[in-house]
Amino acid sequence: MDLYEFETKERLSREEAAARLRRLADDLERHNEVSLLRDGIPIRVAVPDEVTFKFELELEDDEQEIEVKLTW
C-alpha cells in the first residue's frame, strides 16, 4: 500500500478539543477502528487489540505541547 497521510490543525476551545478526543477514544473502544471523512470520502482504519501508546509533554516559556501517538 502506498503511504497515505492526513494531518489537520485547527484552533478549538478546550471543550471542543476534549469532545474530539472522547470521540476518538469511543471509536477505539467500541468500534475497533478510527473513522474520518476526507473530501467526502469515508476512511476507516482498523485498530488491533494492542497498540503502542506514546505520550509526550513539552514545556517552553511561550508554548506548551502534549502529543499523543498510537502505533501498531
CNS distance restraints for C-alpha pairs under 8 A (distance, minus, plus):
assign (resid  12 and name CA) (resid  16 and name CA) 5.82 0.50 0.50
assign (resid  12 and name CA) (resid  17 and name CA) 6.00 0.50 0.50
assign (resid  13 and name CA) (resid  17 and name CA) 6.27 0.50 0.50
assign (resid  14 and name CA) (resid  18 and name CA) 6.22 0.50 0.50
assign (resid  15 and name CA) (resid  19 and name CA) 6.21 0.50 0.50
assign (resid  16 and name CA) (resid  20 and name CA) 6.34 0.50 0.50
assign (resid  17 and name CA) (resid  21 and name CA) 6.33 0.50 0.50
assign (resid  18 and name CA) (resid  22 and name CA) 6.18 0.50 0.50
assign (resid  19 and name CA) (resid  23 and name CA) 6.27 0.50 0.50
assign (resid  20 and name CA) (resid  24 and name CA) 6.27 0.50 0.50
assign (resid  21 and name CA) (resid  25 and name CA) 6.13 0.50 0.50
assign (resid  22 and name CA) (resid  26 and name CA) 6.02 0.50 0.50
assign (resid  23 and name CA) (resid  27 and name CA) 6.15 0.50 0.50
assign (resid  24 and name CA) (resid  28 and name CA) 6.30 0.50 0.50
assign (resid  24 and name CA) (resid  34 and name CA) 6.87 0.50 0.50
assign (resid  25 and name CA) (resid  29 and name CA) 6.13 0.50 0.50
assign (resid  26 and name CA) (resid  30 and name CA) 5.73 0.50 0.50
assign (resid  26 and name CA) (resid  31 and name CA) 7.54 0.50 0.50
assign (resid  27 and name CA) (resid  31 and name CA) 5.11 0.50 0.50
assign (resid  27 and name CA) (resid  32 and name CA) 6.40 0.50 0.50
assign (resid  27 and name CA) (resid  33 and name CA) 5.90 0.50 0.50
assign (resid  27 and name CA) (resid  34 and name CA) 5.70 0.50 0.50
assign (resid  27 and name CA) (resid  35 and name CA) 7.53 0.50 0.50
assign (resid  28 and name CA) (resid  32 and name CA) 4.86 0.50 0.50
assign (resid  28 and name CA) (resid  33 and name CA) 5.50 0.50 0.50
assign (resid  28 and name CA) (resid  34 and name CA) 6.35 0.50 0.50
assign (resid  28 and name CA) (resid  47 and name CA) 7.13 0.50 0.50
assign (resid  32 and name CA) (resid  46 and name CA) 6.17 0.50 0.50
assign (resid  32 and name CA) (resid  47 and name CA) 5.38 0.50 0.50
assign (resid  32 and name CA) (resid  48 and name CA) 6.95 0.50 0.50
assign (resid  32 and name CA) (resid  49 and name CA) 7.67 0.50 0.50
assign (resid  33 and name CA) (resid  44 and name CA) 6.50 0.50 0.50
assign (resid  33 and name CA) (resid  45 and name CA) 5.33 0.50 0.50
assign (resid  33 and name CA) (resid  46 and name CA) 4.32 0.50 0.50
assign (resid  33 and name CA) (resid  47 and name CA) 5.00 0.50 0.50
assign (resid  34 and name CA) (resid  44 and name CA) 5.69 0.50 0.50
assign (resid  34 and name CA) (resid  45 and name CA) 5.19 0.50 0.50
assign (resid  34 and name CA) (resid  46 and name CA) 6.62 0.50 0.50
assign (resid  34 and name CA) (resid  47 and name CA) 7.24 0.50 0.50
assign (resid  35 and name CA) (resid  42 and name CA) 7.05 0.50 0.50
assign (resid  35 and name CA) (resid  43 and name CA) 5.63 0.50 0.50
assign (resid  35 and name CA) (resid  44 and name CA) 4.47 0.50 0.50
assign (resid  35 and name CA) (resid  45 and name CA) 6.44 0.50 0.50
assign (resid  36 and name CA) (resid  42 and name CA) 5.87 0.50 0.50
assign (resid  36 and name CA) (resid  43 and name CA) 5.33 0.50 0.50
assign (resid  36 and name CA) (resid  44 and name CA) 6.64 0.50 0.50
assign (resid  37 and name CA) (resid  41 and name CA) 5.47 0.50 0.50
assign (resid  37 and name CA) (resid  42 and name CA) 4.46 0.50 0.50
assign (resid  37 and name CA) (resid  43 and name CA) 6.00 0.50 0.50
assign (resid  38 and name CA) (resid  42 and name CA) 6.34 0.50 0.50
assign (resid  38 and name CA) (resid  43 and name CA) 7.10 0.50 0.50
assign (resid  47 and name CA) (resid  51 and name CA) 7.82 0.50 0.50
assign (resid  47 and name CA) (resid  72 and name CA) 7.75 0.50 0.50
assign (resid  48 and name CA) (resid  72 and name CA) 7.41 0.50 0.50
assign (resid  50 and name CA) (resid  72 and name CA) 7.49 0.50 0.50
assign (resid  51 and name CA) (resid  70 and name CA) 6.30 0.50 0.50
assign (resid  51 and name CA) (resid  71 and name CA) 5.72 0.50 0.50
assign (resid  51 and name CA) (resid  72 and name CA) 5.07 0.50 0.50
assign (resid  52 and name CA) (resid  69 and name CA) 7.99 0.50 0.50
assign (resid  52 and name CA) (resid  70 and name CA) 5.57 0.50 0.50
assign (resid  52 and name CA) (resid  71 and name CA) 5.17 0.50 0.50
assign (resid  52 and name CA) (resid  72 and name CA) 6.17 0.50 0.50
assign (resid  53 and name CA) (resid  68 and name CA) 7.35 0.50 0.50
assign (resid  53 and name CA) (resid  69 and name CA) 5.93 0.50 0.50
assign (resid  53 and name CA) (resid  70 and name CA) 4.86 0.50 0.50
assign (resid  53 and name CA) (resid  71 and name CA) 6.85 0.50 0.50
assign (resid  54 and name CA) (resid  67 and name CA) 7.93 0.50 0.50
assign (resid  54 and name CA) (resid  68 and name CA) 5.71 0.50 0.50
assign (resid  54 and name CA) (resid  69 and name CA) 4.99 0.50 0.50
assign (resid  54 and name CA) (resid  70 and name CA) 6.39 0.50 0.50
assign (resid  55 and name CA) (resid  66 and name CA) 7.30 0.50 0.50
assign (resid  55 and name CA) (resid  67 and name CA) 5.86 0.50 0.50
assign (resid  55 and name CA) (resid  68 and name CA) 4.75 0.50 0.50
assign (resid  55 and name CA) (resid  69 and name CA) 6.57 0.50 0.50
assign (resid  56 and name CA) (resid  65 and name CA) 7.97 0.50 0.50
assign (resid  56 and name CA) (resid  66 and name CA) 5.72 0.50 0.50
assign (resid  56 and name CA) (resid  67 and name CA) 5.03 0.50 0.50
assign (resid  56 and name CA) (resid  68 and name CA) 6.47 0.50 0.50
assign (resid  57 and name CA) (resid  64 and name CA) 7.58 0.50 0.50
assign (resid  57 and name CA) (resid  65 and name CA) 5.77 0.50 0.50
assign (resid  57 and name CA) (resid  66 and name CA) 4.71 0.50 0.50
assign (resid  57 and name CA) (resid  67 and name CA) 6.50 0.50 0.50
assign (resid  58 and name CA) (resid  64 and name CA) 5.66 0.50 0.50
assign (resid  58 and name CA) (resid  65 and name CA) 5.07 0.50 0.50
assign (resid  58 and name CA) (resid  66 and name CA) 6.54 0.50 0.50
assign (resid  59 and name CA) (resid  63 and name CA) 6.52 0.50 0.50
assign (resid  59 and name CA) (resid  64 and name CA) 4.62 0.50 0.50
assign (resid  59 and name CA) (resid  65 and name CA) 6.58 0.50 0.50
assign (resid  60 and name CA) (resid  64 and name CA) 5.86 0.50 0.50
